[in-house]
Amino acid sequence: MMTTPRSPSTPSDPPRGSGPAWGGPAHGPAPKTPESLAFSTDVRQHDRAFCHARVRDMLRIRRLEERCAQLYGEQKIRGFLHLYIGEEAVAAGVMPSLAPQDNVVATYREHGHALLRGVGMNAIMAEMYGKQEGCSRGHGGSMHLFDRATRFYGGNAIVGGGLTLAVGLALADVQLGREGAVTACFFGEGAVAEGAFHESLNLAALWRLPVLFLCENNLYAMGTALARSEASIDLVAKAASYGIAGARINGMNVLAVHEAAKEAARQVRETRTPRFLELHTYRFRAHSMFDAELYRDKAEVERWKQHGPIHTFTDRLKAAGMLSEDEFQAMDRAALEEVEAAVRFAEAGSWEPPERLLDDVVARA
């Protein structure tokens, strides 16, 4: 069972304020250590049920990802596998800010996004196995989760590929008169080096499209530190250069993410113009299961683990008398049971018949 170790002493807030600064460039270059990413959010400002839901959300993601890693080692999940372990606070903070009519576009590290958007864990696991009961009928696997019912439009294997898709979805919403709909687009900081990033932000600003750009900055893209690939690492300033208001947020703090995402989504809905959030987070596992992880040292990873989103949040809830260890253990057992049920569902699933292998690949005569 996962326990909740005592959290380290609370780091001090950033010297220039802990909240989002809307309307222009952020304050200086992106921070490089977790100590500079604190966000002062009092758990007592939220009701108990809301906080418990966020714990359950993060546990569901963590236990799903851990089991997928195990299944990959057993060669039951094949192909590429990119895990979200360590970044759970981003999906868990953003998703409650979105409405059913909103669109969600994600990256190839999207299992947690899909799960919290409402895609069933059974369908996700079956897709991982390549079974036709999967959410993409087994055609996509780990990187291509899709679910029309929840308006979850991928899962995109191409770096930055979801950005242009998000702009197109938002443009369609405007032209169809879908008032109040927001398109939330998750992408990594590595996508900022792609031309699609600049083209998408430019068109979203030029055409006044309701897109919420959500940059999950885990510092290394695939395996290169941001400062080694970008002359300017102030990503909020890049958005500001297109006239898009943005903010830099502690992506390890689920309440900080939620408050920023809720405000940003509100602004997008009301103004029908884009907004940008840079969410500083950190993946505890390698980029993918094929990654030798030679670009960062173990001490750095361990330092970031001290700021892990699950145990730091639950420690704060316990200190405030809002969560007991028994309640936490019950949530964890429920998450584990859900995962094991999904594994059984995927194991019992069926392979697609050979005569249907070309479905959705080529047009039928």
C-alpha positions in Angstrom: 0.0 0.0 0.0 1.1 3.5 -0.6 1.7 5.4 2.6 2.0 9.1 3.0 5.4 10.0 4.3 5.9 13.2 6.2 6.3 16.0 3.8 9.5 18.2 3.8 9.3 21.6 5.3 7.1 23.8 3.2 9.3 25.8 0.8 9.0 29.5 0.7 6.9 31.3 -1.9 8.5 32.7 -5.0 9.9 36.2 -4.2 7.5 37.9 -6.7 4.2 36.4 -5.6 2.7 33.0 -5.7 -0.4 33.6 -7.7 -0.8 33.8 -11.5 0.0 37.1 -13.1 -2.4 37.6 -16.0 -2.0 39.8 -19.0 1.7 39.8 -19.8 5.1 38.1 -19.5 5.9 36.1 -16.3 8.5 37.2 -13.8 11.9 36.1 -15.2 13.2 32.8 -16.4 11.6 29.5 -15.6 12.6 28.0 -12.2 14.8 25.0 -12.2 14.3 23.5 -8.7 11.2 22.5 -6.9 12.1 24.8 -4.0 11.2 27.8 -6.1 7.8 26.5 -7.2 5.8 26.8 -4.0 2.2 28.0 -4.3 0.5 29.2 -1.1 -2.9 27.4 -1.3 -4.7 26.6 2.0 -6.5 23.3 1.8 -9.1 24.7 4.2 -10.3 27.1 1.4 -11.8 24.0 -0.2 -14.4 21.6 1.1 -13.5 18.1 2.3 -15.4 16.3 -0.5 -13.5 18.3 -3.2 -10.1 17.6 -1.7 -10.9 13.9 -1.3 -11.9 13.8 -4.9 -8.6 15.2 -6.0 -6.8 12.6 -3.9 -8.8 9.8 -5.5 -8.1 11.3 -9.0 -4.3 11.3 -8.4 -4.4 7.8 -6.9 -6.3 6.4 -9.8 -3.7 7.8 -12.2 -0.8 6.6 -10.2 -2.0 3.1 -9.7 -3.0 2.8 -13.4 0.4 4.0 -14.5 2.3 1.7 -12.1 0.3 -1.3 -13.3 0.9 -0.4 -16.9 4.7 -0.3 -16.3 4.5 -3.8 -14.8 2.4 -5.1 -17.7 4.9 -3.6 -20.2 7.7 -5.5 -18.5 5.6 -8.6 -19.0 5.1 -7.7 -22.7 1.4 -7.6 -22.4 1.5 -3.9 -23.4 3.7 -3.4 -26.4 4.9 -0.5 -28.5 5.7 2.8 -26.7 4.6 3.7 -23.2 5.0 7.2 -21.7 4.1 7.3 -18.0 2.6 10.3 -16.1 3.9 9.3 -12.7 4.8 12.6 -10.8 2.6 14.8 -13.0 -0.8 13.7 -11.6 -1.6 17.1 -10.1 -1.9 18.7 -13.5 -4.6 16.5 -14.9 -6.3 16.3 -11.5 -6.3 20.1 -11.1 -7.4 21.0 -14.6 -10.2 18.5 -15.4 -12.6 19.7 -12.7 -12.4 23.2 -14.3 -13.7 21.9 -17.6 -17.4 21.4 -18.6 -18.9 18.5 -20.6 -19.2 20.6 -23.7 -15.5 21.4 -23.7 -12.9 19.7 -26.0 -9.8 18.1 -24.6 -6.6 17.5 -26.6 -3.6 15.8 -25.1 -0.2 14.4 -25.8 1.2 10.9 -26.0 1.5 11.0 -22.2 -2.3 11.1 -21.9 -3.6 8.2 -19.8 -4.3 10.4 -16.8 -6.0 13.0 -18.9 -8.3 10.5 -20.5 -9.1 8.8 -17.3 -10.1 12.0 -15.5 -12.0 13.2 -18.5 -14.3 10.3 -18.1 -12.9 7.6 -20.4 -13.4 4.3 -18.6 -10.4 2.5 -17.2 -11.6 -0.7 -18.8 -11.5 0.9 -22.2 -8.1 2.5 -21.6 -6.5 -0.7 -20.4 -8.1 -2.7 -23.3 -6.6 -0.1 -25.7 -3.2 -0.6 -24.1 -3.5 -4.3 -24.8 -4.5 -3.6 -28.4 -7.9 -5.3 -27.9 -10.9 -4.2 -29.9 -12.8 -3.4 -26.7 -10.4 -0.5 -26.3 -11.5 3.2 -26.7 -9.8 3.3 -30.1 -10.8 -0.3 -30.9 -7.2 -1.4 -30.3 -5.9 0.6 -33.3 -4.1 3.2 -31.3 -2.6 1.8 -28.2 -1.0 3.9 -25.5 -0.4 7.1 -27.5 -3.8 7.3 -29.3 -6.5 7.2 -26.7 -9.7 8.7 -28.1 -13.3 9.0 -26.9 -15.9 11.0 -28.8 -18.5 10.8 -26.0 -16.3 12.7 -23.6 -14.9 15.0 -26.3 -11.4 13.6 -25.7 -9.6 14.0 -29.0 -6.3 12.2 -28.3 -3.7 11.2 -27.5 -1.3 12.5 -30.3 2.0 10.8 -31.0 3.5 13.8 -32.9 5.1 16.4 -30.7 3.0 19.5 -31.0 0.5 17.7 -33.1 -2.4 18.4 -30.8 -1.9 22.2 -31.0 -3.2 22.6 -34.5 -6.0 20.2 -33.8 -7.1 22.3 -30.8 -7.2 25.4 -32.9 -9.3 23.7 -35.5 -11.7 22.4 -32.8 -12.1 25.9 -31.4 -12.6 27.4 -34.8 -15.3 24.8 -35.5 -17.0 25.7 -32.2 -17.0 29.4 -33.1 -18.4 28.8 -36.6 -21.1 26.4 -35.2 -22.1 28.8 -32.6 -21.3 26.6 -29.6 -21.2 29.4 -27.1 -19.2 28.8 -23.9 -17.2 25.8 -25.3 -13.5 25.8 -24.5 -10.8 23.6 -26.1 -8.2 22.6 -23.5 -4.9 21.7 -25.2 -2.2 19.9 -23.2 1.3 19.8 -24.6 4.9 19.5 -23.3 7.5 22.2 -23.3 9.4 20.4 -26.0 6.5 21.3 -28.4 7.5 25.0 -28.0 10.3 24.4 -30.4 7.9 23.2 -33.1 6.6 25.6 -35.7 3.1 24.3 -34.9 3.3 26.0 -31.5 3.9 29.4 -32.9 1.4 29.0 -35.8 -1.3 27.8 -33.4 -0.8 30.6 -30.9 -0.8 33.1 -33.6 -4.0 31.9 -35.2 -5.8 31.5 -31.9 -4.9 35.1 -31.0 -5.6 36.5 -34.5 -9.0 34.8 -34.8 -9.9 35.2 -31.1 -10.5 31.5 -30.5 -11.5 29.9 -27.1 -8.4 27.8 -26.5 -6.8 27.1 -23.1 -3.2 26.3 -23.8 -1.7 24.1 -21.1 2.0 23.6 -21.2 3.2 20.7 -19.0 6.8 21.8 -18.4 8.7 18.8 -17.0 12.0 20.5 -17.9 13.5 17.8 -20.2 11.1 17.2 -23.2 12.3 13.8 -24.4 15.8 14.1 -22.9 17.1 17.6 -23.4 16.9 20.4 -20.8 14.9 23.3 -22.0 17.8 25.7 -21.7 19.8 23.6 -24.2 17.2 23.8 -26.9 15.6 27.3 -26.4 17.3 30.6 -26.4 14.6 31.9 -24.2 13.1 29.6 -21.6 10.4 32.1 -20.5 7.5 30.3 -22.1 4.8 32.6 -20.8 6.6 35.5 -22.5 6.4 33.6 -25.8 2.6 33.4 -25.4 2.6 37.1 -24.5 4.4 37.9 -27.7 1.2 36.8 -29.5 -1.0 38.9 -27.2 -2.1 35.9 -25.1 -2.3 36.3 -21.4 -0.5 33.6 -19.4 0.8 32.6 -16.0 3.4 30.2 -14.5 2.0 27.8 -12.0 3.4 25.1 -9.6 2.2 22.0 -11.4 3.1 19.8 -8.3 0.3 21.4 -6.3 -3.1 20.2 -7.3 -5.0 23.1 -5.7 -2.7 25.7 -7.3 -3.3 24.0 -10.7 -7.0 24.0 -10.1 -7.3 27.6 -9.0 -5.3 28.8 -12.0 -7.1 26.5 -14.5 -10.5 27.5 -13.2 -9.7 31.2 -13.6 -8.2 30.7 -17.0 -11.1 28.7 -18.3 -13.5 31.3 -16.9 -11.6 34.0 -18.8 -11.6 32.0 -22.1 -15.4 31.4 -21.8 -16.2 35.0 -21.1 -13.8 36.7 -23.5 -13.8 34.0 -26.2 -10.0 34.6 -26.4 -7.1 32.2 -25.7 -5.2 31.9 -22.4 -1.9 30.1 -21.6 -0.7 28.3 -18.5 2.8 27.0 -18.0 2.6 24.3 -15.4 5.9 23.3 -13.8 5.9 19.6 -13.1 8.3 16.7 -13.2 8.1 13.1 -14.3 9.6 10.7 -11.9 10.0 8.0 -14.5 12.0 8.1 -17.7 10.6 9.8 -20.8 9.4 6.4 -22.1 10.1 2.8 -21.3 12.9 2.8 -23.9 14.6 5.8 -22.3 18.0 5.1 -20.7 17.7 8.4 -18.8 21.3 9.5 -19.0 20.5 13.2 -19.0 19.6 13.8 -15.3 21.1 12.5 -12.1 19.3 10.4 -9.5 19.8 13.0 -6.8 17.7 15.5 -8.8 14.9 13.0 -9.2 14.9 12.2 -5.5 14.8 15.9 -4.7 11.7 16.3 -6.8 10.1 13.3 -5.3 10.1 15.0 -2.0 7.6 17.4 -3.6 5.5 14.6 -5.1 1.9 15.8 -5.6 0.1 12.9 -3.8 2.0 12.7 -0.5 2.4 16.5 -0.1 -1.3 17.1 -0.6 -2.4 14.3 1.7 0.0 15.4 4.4 -1.5 18.9 4.2 -5.0 17.4 4.4 -4.1 15.3 7.4 -2.5 18.2 9.2 -5.7 20.2 8.7 -7.8 17.3 10.0 -9.5 16.8 6.6 -8.2 13.3 5.9 -7.4 10.3 8.0 -4.9 7.5 7.2 -7.8 5.0 7.1 -9.7 7.2 4.6 -6.5 7.4 2.4 -6.0 3.7 2.6 -9.6 3.0 1.5 -9.1 5.3 -1.5 -5.9 3.5 -2.4 -7.6 0.1 -2.2 -10.4 1.3 -4.4 -7.9 2.6 -7.0 -6.0 -0.7 -6.9 -9.2 -2.7 -7.3 -10.4 -0.6 -10.2 -7.0 -1.2 -11.9 -7.1 -4.9 -11.4 -10.7 -5.1 -12.7 -9.5 -3.2 -15.8 -6.7 -5.7 -16.3 -9.1 -8.6 -16.1 -11.3 -6.8 -18.7 -8.4 -6.3 -21.0 -7.2 -9.9 -20.6 -10.7 -11.2 -21.5 -10.9 -8.9 -24.5 -10.7 -10.0 -28.1 -8.2 -9.4 -30.9 -9.5 -7.7 -34.0 -10.1 -10.1 -36.9 -7.5 -9.9 -39.6 -10.0 -8.8 -42.2 -10.7 -5.6 -40.2 -7.0 -4.6 -39.8 -7.4 -1.9 -42.5 -10.5 -0.3 -41.0 -9.9 3.4 -40.3 -6.6 3.2 -42.3 -7.8 3.2 -45.9 -11.1 4.1 -47.5 -13.3 1.2 -48.5 -14.5 1.1 -52.1 
